[in-house]
Amino acid sequence: MSLLAPWPPPPDLESIQHLVREADPEGHLAEGAPADEYEPEEELLFVSLSTLSTQQLIVMNVLPVLEEIWRSSFALDEEALEKRRPALTGLAMQIERFFGPLAAPMVR
């Protein structure tokens, strides 16, 4: 019997917070905003991702979720969303990297 947890683990709120804050799609943290600036978006993202399987945690599924959260939270029109798309795509790629089907254990 193996005591190892299944890999990859499902997304957890702390990891999602870390990834969103690292991505800083709005640039607020770089401007000195408090670390919890994206807390509502992080919580919405965590809840949304918790419904997806590991196989579904890929950019083409995660990016639309991120875009909808950002569109709603920041009242963005398509032009404003387009400006943020590179940062949101990068965030979706990181989520896939850490939690998607090809995730690999990180070794320090």
N, CA, C and O atoms as a DFTB+ gen file, in Angstrom:
432 C
 N C O
     1  1       0.843      -1.188       0.000
     2  2       0.000       0.000       0.000
     3  2       0.879       1.239       0.000
     4  3       1.798       1.351       0.811
     5  1       0.606       2.160      -0.895
     6  2       1.406       3.373      -1.026
     7  2       0.818       4.484      -0.170
     8  3      -0.398       4.665      -0.106
     9  1       1.695       5.214       0.477
    10  2       1.275       6.360       1.272
    11  2       1.388       7.660       0.485
    12  3       1.108       8.735       1.014
    13  1       1.795       7.564      -0.767
    14  2       1.942       8.750      -1.591
    15  2       0.575       9.272      -2.029
    16  3      -0.319       8.506      -2.388
    17  1       0.442      10.579      -1.989
    18  2      -0.793      11.208      -2.453
    19  2      -0.813      11.167      -3.978
    20  3       0.246      11.149      -4.605
    21  1      -1.983      11.152      -4.574
    22  2      -2.058      11.148      -6.038
    23  2      -1.407      12.410      -6.611
    24  3      -1.428      13.477      -5.998
    25  1      -0.835      12.252      -7.795
    26  2      -0.204      13.402      -8.433
    27  2      -0.887      13.691      -9.757
    28  3      -1.234      12.735     -10.450
    29  1      -1.100      14.894     -10.149
    30  2      -0.863      16.102      -9.369
    31  2      -1.998      16.346      -8.384
    32  3      -3.110      15.855      -8.575
    33  1      -1.716      17.097      -7.344
    34  2      -2.783      17.414      -6.395
    35  2      -3.767      18.398      -7.040
    36  3      -3.407      19.109      -7.979
    37  1      -4.981      18.439      -6.550
    38  2      -5.924      19.440      -7.073
    39  2      -5.491      20.836      -6.633
    40  3      -4.772      20.977      -5.644
    41  1      -5.918      21.857      -7.350
    42  2      -5.563      23.219      -6.946
    43  2      -6.051      23.516      -5.526
    44  3      -7.148      23.115      -5.137
    45  1      -5.234      24.209      -4.777
    46  2      -5.616      24.653      -3.441
    47  2      -5.597      26.182      -3.440
    48  3      -4.911      26.808      -4.249
    49  1      -6.357      26.765      -2.526
    50  2      -6.510      28.222      -2.508
    51  2      -5.164      28.920      -2.338
    52  3      -4.905      29.916      -3.013
    53  1      -4.313      28.428      -1.463
    54  2      -3.026      29.082      -1.223
    55  2      -2.175      29.115      -2.501
    56  3      -1.545      30.128      -2.803
    57  1      -2.162      28.031      -3.231
    58  2      -1.389      27.990      -4.484
    59  2      -1.986      28.926      -5.525
    60  3      -1.253      29.617      -6.232
    61  1      -3.306      28.952      -5.624
    62  2      -3.968      29.858      -6.569
    63  2      -3.636      31.302      -6.212
    64  3      -3.337      32.108      -7.092
    65  1      -3.687      31.627      -4.930
    66  2      -3.337      32.983      -4.496
    67  2      -1.909      33.328      -4.908
    68  3      -1.650      34.419      -5.414
    69  1      -0.998      32.407      -4.692
    70  2       0.403      32.647      -5.047
    71  2       0.547      32.900      -6.547
    72  3       1.232      33.838      -6.954
    73  1      -0.089      32.075      -7.365
    74  2       0.025      32.217      -8.810
    75  2      -0.601      33.514      -9.318
    76  3      -0.034      34.175     -10.188
    77  1      -1.766      33.882      -8.782
    78  2      -2.428      35.121      -9.207
    79  2      -1.585      36.323      -8.799
    80  3      -1.402      37.253      -9.584
    81  1      -1.076      36.302      -7.577
    82  2      -0.280      37.440      -7.096
    83  2       1.035      37.555      -7.856
    84  3       1.516      38.661      -8.104
    85  1       1.611      36.433      -8.223
    86  2       2.832      36.447      -9.021
    87  2       2.549      37.011     -10.411
    88  3       3.361      37.762     -10.952
    89  1       1.406      36.655     -10.989
    90  2       1.030      37.146     -12.322
    91  2       0.663      38.637     -12.275
    92  3       0.976      39.377     -13.207
    93  1       0.004      39.077     -11.204
    94  2      -0.400      40.473     -11.018
    95  2      -0.971      41.076     -12.306
    96  3      -0.439      42.066     -12.809
    97  1      -2.060      40.482     -12.851
    98  2      -2.578      40.906     -14.154
    99  2      -2.937      42.382     -14.272
   100  3      -2.867      42.942     -15.366
   101  1      -3.314      43.011     -13.189
   102  2      -3.675      44.421     -13.227
   103  2      -2.496      45.341     -12.899
   104  3      -2.579      46.556     -13.079
   105  1      -1.412      44.758     -12.422
   106  2      -0.259      45.563     -12.035
   107  2      -0.426      46.279     -10.705
   108  3       0.395      47.125     -10.349
   109  1      -1.483      45.949      -9.964
   110  2      -1.755      46.633      -8.696
   111  2      -0.686      46.346      -7.640
   112  3      -0.278      47.244      -6.903
   113  1      -0.237      45.098      -7.570
   114  2       0.755      44.745      -6.548
   115  2       2.080      45.444      -6.832
   116  3       2.768      45.889      -5.913
   117  1       2.427      45.534      -8.108
   118  2       3.658      46.230      -8.493
   119  2       3.586      47.712      -8.115
   120  3       4.611      48.355      -7.889
   121  1       2.362      48.243      -8.049
   122  2       2.165      49.649      -7.679
   123  2       2.045      49.844      -6.174
   124  3       1.844      50.965      -5.707
   125  1       2.169      48.748      -5.403
   126  2       2.160      48.870      -3.956
   127  2       0.854      48.519      -3.271
   128  3       0.710      48.767      -2.074
   129  1      -0.100      47.949      -3.991
   130  2      -1.374      47.542      -3.374
   131  2      -1.115      46.417      -2.370
   132  3      -0.109      45.715      -2.472
   133  1      -2.017      46.244      -1.402
   134  2      -1.856      45.159      -0.433
   135  2      -1.873      43.791      -1.113
   136  3      -2.467      43.627      -2.179
   137  1      -1.222      42.818      -0.492
   138  2      -1.093      41.474      -1.056
   139  2      -2.443      40.826      -1.347
   140  3      -2.546      39.992      -2.247
   141  1      -3.475      41.199      -0.601
   142  2      -4.789      40.579      -0.787
   143  2      -5.652      41.303      -1.826
   144  3      -6.866      41.101      -1.872
   145  1      -5.045      42.127      -2.641
   146  2      -5.764      42.909      -3.655
   147  2      -6.651      42.048      -4.550
   148  3      -7.743      42.472      -4.929
   149  1      -6.197      40.851      -4.888
   150  2      -6.942      39.974      -5.799
   151  2      -7.742      38.898      -5.064
   152  3      -8.180      37.929      -5.684
   153  1      -7.935      39.051      -3.779
   154  2      -8.601      38.003      -2.995
   155  2      -9.949      37.569      -3.570
   156  3     -10.180      36.365      -3.685
   157  1     -10.849      38.479      -3.936
   158  2     -12.142      38.023      -4.491
   159  2     -11.961      37.204      -5.770
   160  3     -12.635      36.192      -5.966
   161  1     -11.053      37.643      -6.633
   162  2     -10.809      36.923      -7.882
   163  2     -10.159      35.568      -7.610
   164  3     -10.481      34.577      -8.267
   165  1      -9.253      35.529      -6.650
   166  2      -8.592      34.270      -6.290
   167  2      -9.607      33.253      -5.773
   168  3      -9.551      32.075      -6.126
   169  1     -10.520      33.712      -4.948
   170  2     -11.533      32.809      -4.399
   171  2     -12.476      32.307      -5.496
   172  3     -12.818      31.124      -5.525
   173  1     -12.892      33.190      -6.386
   174  2     -13.748      32.774      -7.505
   175  2     -13.021      31.775      -8.403
   176  3     -13.605      30.787      -8.847
   177  1     -11.754      32.039      -8.663
   178  2     -10.968      31.142      -9.499
   179  2     -10.817      29.778      -8.833
   180  3     -10.974      28.747      -9.486
   181  1     -10.517      29.769      -7.552
   182  2     -10.373      28.509      -6.819
   183  2     -11.655      27.686      -6.907
   184  3     -11.604      26.491      -7.196
   185  1     -12.793      28.310      -6.662
   186  2     -14.075      27.601      -6.721
   187  2     -14.324      27.078      -8.130
   188  3     -14.751      25.936      -8.302
   189  1     -14.062      27.897      -9.129
   190  2     -14.278      27.473     -10.515
   191  2     -13.369      26.314     -10.899
   192  3     -13.811      25.371     -11.555
   193  1     -12.113      26.375     -10.501
   194  2     -11.172      25.312     -10.860
   195  2     -11.464      24.016     -10.120
   196  3     -11.128      22.935     -10.604
   197  1     -12.087      24.115      -8.952
   198  2     -12.365      22.904      -8.170
   199  2     -13.373      21.989      -8.862
   200  3     -13.515      20.825      -8.488
   201  1     -14.068      22.510      -9.866
   202  2     -15.033      21.686     -10.602
   203  2     -14.386      20.960     -11.782
   204  3     -15.020      20.116     -12.416
   205  1     -13.122      21.287     -12.077
   206  2     -12.433      20.698     -13.221
   207  2     -11.534      19.548     -12.779
   208  3     -10.928      19.598     -11.708
   209  1     -11.454      18.527     -13.601
   210  2     -10.544      17.412     -13.339
   211  2      -9.131      17.818     -13.742
   212  3      -8.935      18.830     -14.416
   213  1      -8.168      17.038     -13.333
   214  2      -6.780      17.287     -13.723
   215  2      -6.662      17.385     -15.241
   216  3      -5.969      18.266     -15.750
   217  1      -7.323      16.502     -15.959
   218  2      -7.254      16.489     -17.427
   219  2      -7.842      17.761     -18.040
   220  3      -7.481      18.139     -19.155
   221  1      -8.739      18.416     -17.317
   222  2      -9.381      19.630     -17.823
   223  2      -8.606      20.899     -17.475
   224  3      -8.920      21.971     -17.993
   225  1      -7.603      20.794     -16.610
   226  2      -6.850      21.974     -16.181
   227  2      -5.763      22.313     -17.201
   228  3      -4.564      22.208     -16.943
   229  1      -6.249      22.722     -18.370
   230  2      -5.381      23.131     -19.462
   231  2      -5.772      24.547     -19.880
   232  3      -6.883      25.004     -19.609
   233  1      -4.848      25.227     -20.538
   234  2      -5.044      26.639     -20.881
   235  2      -6.377      26.892     -21.567
   236  3      -7.076      27.847     -21.229
   237  1      -6.739      26.039     -22.536
   238  2      -7.966      26.328     -23.291
   239  2      -9.233      26.252     -22.429
   240  3     -10.272      26.784     -22.821
   241  1      -9.162      25.603     -21.270
   242  2     -10.301      25.571     -20.346
   243  2     -10.172      26.611     -19.232
   244  3     -11.175      27.149     -18.763
   245  1      -8.955      26.889     -18.818
   246  2      -8.731      27.808     -17.700
   247  2      -8.832      29.270     -18.145
   248  3      -9.375      30.099     -17.415
   249  1      -8.319      29.590     -19.323
   250  2      -8.328      30.981     -19.787
   251  2      -9.735      31.579     -19.859
   252  3      -9.920      32.707     -19.403
   253  1     -10.736      30.880     -20.408
   254  2     -12.084      31.472     -20.422
   255  2     -12.625      31.738     -19.008
   256  3     -13.353      32.709     -18.797
   257  1     -12.276      30.891     -18.058
   258  2     -12.697      31.098     -16.663
   259  2     -12.055      32.374     -16.128
   260  3     -12.728      33.212     -15.529
   261  1     -10.751      32.515     -16.346
   262  2     -10.044      33.720     -15.907
   263  2     -10.626      34.969     -16.558
   264  3     -10.851      35.978     -15.890
   265  1     -10.868      34.896     -17.863
   266  2     -11.399      36.061     -18.570
   267  2     -12.767      36.468     -18.043
   268  3     -13.048      37.659     -17.910
   269  1     -13.610      35.508     -17.744
   270  2     -14.941      35.836     -17.222
   271  2     -14.838      36.461     -15.828
   272  3     -15.536      37.428     -15.524
   273  1     -13.973      35.910     -14.994
   274  2     -13.779      36.485     -13.655
   275  2     -13.266      37.910     -13.784
   276  3     -13.764      38.810     -13.108
   277  1     -12.276      38.127     -14.643
   278  2     -11.708      39.470     -14.806
   279  2     -12.720      40.429     -15.420
   280  3     -12.819      41.583     -15.002
   281  1     -13.464      39.958     -16.405
   282  2     -14.479      40.797     -17.052
   283  2     -15.493      41.283     -16.010
   284  3     -15.857      42.459     -15.990
   285  1     -15.939      40.374     -15.154
   286  2     -16.940      40.728     -14.141
   287  2     -16.354      41.584     -13.030
   288  3     -16.942      42.596     -12.649
   289  1     -15.203      41.187     -12.511
   290  2     -14.618      41.882     -11.354
   291  2     -14.165      43.300     -11.676
   292  3     -14.285      44.198     -10.843
   293  1     -13.650      43.499     -12.869
   294  2     -13.080      44.801     -13.213
   295  2     -13.901      45.549     -14.259
   296  3     -13.443      46.552     -14.807
   297  1     -15.126      45.062     -14.541
   298  2     -16.040      45.695     -15.500
   299  2     -15.324      46.012     -16.817
   300  3     -15.344      47.147     -17.294
   301  1     -14.698      44.991     -17.385
   302  2     -13.904      45.164     -18.598
   303  2     -14.733      44.947     -19.858
   304  3     -15.552      44.031     -19.931
   305  1     -14.509      45.799     -20.838
   306  2     -15.062      45.535     -22.157
   307  2     -14.026      44.702     -22.919
   308  3     -12.957      44.408     -22.384
   309  1     -14.329      44.325     -24.149
   310  2     -13.436      43.442     -24.912
   311  2     -12.059      44.074     -25.134
   312  3     -11.039      43.387     -25.075
   313  1     -12.036      45.375     -25.387
   314  2     -10.747      46.052     -25.617
   315  2      -9.877      46.023     -24.358
   316  3      -8.680      45.747     -24.435
   317  1     -10.471      46.304     -23.218
   318  2      -9.725      46.285     -21.960
   319  2      -9.275      44.871     -21.614
   320  3      -8.173      44.669     -21.105
   321  1     -10.134      43.897     -21.893
   322  2      -9.773      42.500     -21.632
   323  2      -8.617      42.069     -22.536
   324  3      -7.729      41.334     -22.103
   325  1      -8.628      42.518     -23.764
   326  2      -7.557      42.189     -24.714
   327  2      -6.194      42.653     -24.192
   328  3      -5.192      41.965     -24.388
   329  1      -6.149      43.796     -23.538
   330  2      -4.896      44.313     -22.978
   331  2      -4.370      43.416     -21.861
   332  3      -3.162      43.334     -21.640
   333  1      -5.280      42.748     -21.163
   334  2      -4.884      41.894     -20.044
   335  2      -4.658      40.434     -20.469
   336  3      -4.124      39.633     -19.703
   337  1      -5.068      40.107     -21.684
   338  2      -5.013      38.719     -22.146
   339  2      -3.620      38.095     -22.034
   340  3      -3.529      36.938     -21.625
   341  1      -2.534      38.790     -22.371
   342  2      -1.218      38.154     -22.209
   343  2      -0.943      37.737     -20.757
   344  3      -0.434      36.642     -20.518
   345  1      -1.268      38.585     -19.805
   346  2      -1.046      38.243     -18.395
   347  2      -1.972      37.111     -17.961
   348  3      -1.551      36.219     -17.224
   349  1      -3.218      37.135     -18.407
   350  2      -4.161      36.075     -18.048
   351  2      -3.774      34.751     -18.711
   352  3      -3.930      33.686     -18.113
   353  1      -3.275      34.818     -19.932
   354  2      -2.809      33.600     -20.603
   355  2      -1.607      33.020     -19.856
   356  3      -1.519      31.808     -19.660
   357  1      -0.695      33.879     -19.446
   358  2       0.452      33.421     -18.660
   359  2       0.017      32.758     -17.368
   360  3       0.583      31.740     -16.969
   361  1      -0.983      33.328     -16.711
   362  2      -1.513      32.745     -15.481
   363  2      -2.152      31.389     -15.769
   364  3      -1.940      30.433     -15.022
   365  1      -2.926      31.299     -16.839
   366  2      -3.537      30.015     -17.220
   367  2      -2.461      28.969     -17.503
   368  3      -2.628      27.799     -17.160
   369  1      -1.373      29.380     -18.121
   370  2      -0.271      28.459     -18.408
   371  2       0.376      27.961     -17.110
   372  3       0.730      26.787     -17.000
   373  1       0.527      28.840     -16.150
   374  2       1.102      28.438     -14.864
   375  2       0.175      27.466     -14.136
   376  3       0.641      26.495     -13.539
   377  1      -1.121      27.720     -14.183
   378  2      -2.083      26.812     -13.548
   379  2      -1.994      25.442     -14.199
   380  3      -1.981      24.422     -13.510
   381  1      -1.932      25.416     -15.535
   382  2      -1.781      24.133     -16.227
   383  2      -0.471      23.453     -15.825
   384  3      -0.441      22.247     -15.579
   385  1       0.583      24.215     -15.761
   386  2       1.905      23.667     -15.420
   387  2       1.909      23.008     -14.044
   388  3       2.502      21.945     -13.861
   389  1       1.245      23.642     -13.078
   390  2       1.260      23.133     -11.705
   391  2       0.188      22.086     -11.420
   392  3       0.394      21.201     -10.589
   393  1      -0.959      22.176     -12.103
   394  2      -2.089      21.321     -11.749
   395  2      -2.654      20.484     -12.895
   396  3      -3.499      19.619     -12.665
   397  1      -2.208      20.724     -14.109
   398  2      -2.750      20.039     -15.272
   399  2      -2.206      18.636     -15.461
   400  3      -1.446      18.139     -14.629
   401  1      -2.595      17.998     -16.555
   402  2      -2.259      16.590     -16.779
   403  2      -0.764      16.301     -16.915
   404  3      -0.336      15.170     -16.685
   405  1       0.025      17.292     -17.280
   406  2       1.464      17.061     -17.435
   407  2       2.268      17.613     -16.265
   408  3       3.492      17.714     -16.354
   409  1       1.609      17.968     -15.182
   410  2       2.312      18.506     -14.010
   411  2       3.314      17.485     -13.490
   412  3       3.054      16.283     -13.444
   413  1       4.462      18.011     -13.103
   414  2       5.511      17.145     -12.543
   415  2       5.867      17.668     -11.159
   416  3       5.787      18.871     -10.911
   417  1       6.255      16.785     -10.267
   418  2       6.658      17.246      -8.934
   419  2       7.805      18.246      -9.040
   420  3       8.718      18.080      -9.850
   421  1       7.743      19.274      -8.219
   422  2       8.794      20.277      -8.175
   423  2       9.841      19.834      -7.167
   424  3       9.511      19.449      -6.045
   425  1      11.097      19.890      -7.568
   426  2      12.195      19.505      -6.695
   427  2      13.051      20.727      -6.441
   428  3      13.389      21.466      -7.365
   429  1      13.391      20.928      -5.209
   430  2      14.229      22.085      -4.869
   431  2      15.672      21.711      -4.922
   432  3      16.537      22.550      -4.668
